[in-house]
Each structure stands twice: as C-alpha cells, then as structure tokens.
Amino acid sequence: MILIQRVRVRWTAAARGAPAANARRGLVRARPLPGPLPEAEVVVHDVLADQAVGYQGREGVRAGGVALAREVGLWLGYDRASVVVDRLPGSAAYPRPSVSARLFTLVAGQVGRHRANFRFTGCACSPSWYYEEWLAHVAYGPGAGFGYGEPDRDVDHRVRLYGGAVARRG
C-alpha cells in the first residue's frame, strides 16, 4: 500500500500580513489518519484548512490505483522494489513548474515528505490571488508511518510568494 497525506492551507491576498500569518501558523502539519483506512493500492488522505471557513480542516479519504495520486499533484511509478514519486506540473501562477519534477524514491517501509507553497489566480474574469502551503507525506508499505520523527526523504520546494529572494525554512 502507498499512503499519501496532503495537508493544504489556503489564504487570500488580504491575509498576507503578520496577524493573519499567526492565525495559520502550525496548520501545515501531519494529521492523525482517520481509521480504519480502506484496503487499496493507493490511499489518499487530503486535508484543506481554508481561510474562508476560519481554517477549519475539511478532509476526505479516497482509495484506488496509482492514478489516484494525480488528484493531489503527484505521479507514482514502480521501479523494481521501490516506488518513484514525482510532482506533476500544476496550475499555480507562481512558482510555475513546466515539467514533472522527481521528488524521491522510496523502498518498502520508507516515508517521503514534500513541502511546497504556491500562488494561484482565479479565472481571467476574476484575477484575485490566493495562496496555498502544502505538506505531503508518502508512506510506502506496511509499517511506514509519518508525523513522528524525520522522514527518510525530505524535499522542500517552498519559496517567497510575495517577491524577493528564496526563503528556506526548517
């Protein structure tokens, strides 16, 4: 089984200042998994904390094959006894990925973590900006858990969304 948990926090351009940042601080973290999880090749636990609803988490669980990972912006492939995890290009206005990016390769029992943030715009008729910060964990095989300790693979693609130099945070 491949277990994916994606946690997203979403906010508007009006919530860019320090007080609003304090309100969402700590929301991008691994969450307890709902149980019991369905039996499937891939299980996705997707969590969204949106400013529009006071950052109350909305979550869902889906189960299926490897194609299910596309719904959370990932591509999964098998390479002998390992699973390869790539990030798919998305609809973000910034940063704008033009091709898939290799995140990591996991063997059974390992966990990978991917952190990223994005700036999106609405449709051309309503060009209002909104922002998202993502935390995705991918666990491969039985016994692979996340949320406790450091993952086996860690990729940080967070950038400064409001302009300026790249900021790496720990």
Disulfide bonds with the S-S distance in Angstrom:
Cys123-Cys125 2.44
